[in-house]
Structure formats: C-alpha cells, structure tokens
Amino acid sequence: MGGGCFCGAKRYTAAIEDTDAYLCHCRMCQRVTGSVSIAFKGIGKADVTWETPPDYLRSSPIARRGYCAACGTSLTFEFIDGDTMDLTVASFDDPARFVPRHHYAAESMHEAWIDTHTLPRIRSEDNPNVVKRWMDACGKLPD
C-alpha cells in the first residue's frame, strides 16, 4: 500500500499483511499531533520503502517520529533500537482498509472523544460557508 504526507514530498510503500491498527492516547502523541489520539498501523521497518525518507524528531530518549518538514504531516513513530515502527493510518492512500483493534495509553484517554456515534453529522458540502470559499477560490470542492 502506498502512503505519504499532505504535500506529497514524503512517500512510502508498505507491505501490509492485515487490517489491524490501534489508537494511541499517550500525552506525547497528543502533543505532537495536536489531537486527542492518533491511529497507527504497526509494521516491520524492513516492510516500508521510502521514496523520500521523512524528517525526524527525536521525541524522547527512546523514540523518534517521522514527519514532513514541509507540510507538518505526522508519518511514523519508532523506537530507536527496534525493528518495528508505526505508520499513521491517515497517511495511507486508503486508510479505510484499517480497523482499530485496541487503545494504547488508556491512562491519557479522553473518554468524551471515544464514542461519538450519537453526535450530529455534517458533511463538508452541506456547509455553505465552506462551499462558497472553495468555489470562489478554485471553482470546485476538494477531493
């Protein structure tokens, strides 16, 4: 499966064997992504081929995170001494393939953000302010 960052500067191909993924709720992931959690797919480092390697942030004494310095996309988490890594699910070209199988770092989980199925759902194209901005800017809605 292919994947990469928002701007396209960092691209990878990964040999995927299953659909298992997980949500990490640790405070480091929350802070580095600015989100309440991040979805990861665990994979062997040898199973990922980078067209252009990511930039790296040494996020702790034991780990580093791959990202794109041009657009800021979070791409990886990996222990310095390990042979496995995590790729961000949303960076895959087809993230819908993956299914969350567990939560990690549950001590930092924000419960109100876990089960949101009863909240109202608004599609992007149903927001006239957003539609107008896109149409004025480029004559179409984004993909």
Buried (B, 14 or more C-beta within 10 A) or exposed (E): BEBBBEEEBBBBBBEBEEEEBBBBBBEBBBEBBEBBBBBBBEBEEEBBEBEEEBBBBEBEEEBBBBBBEEEEBBBBBBEEEEEEBBBBBBBBEEBEBBEBEEEBBEEBBEEEEEEEEEEEEEEEEEEEEBEEEBEEEEEEEEE
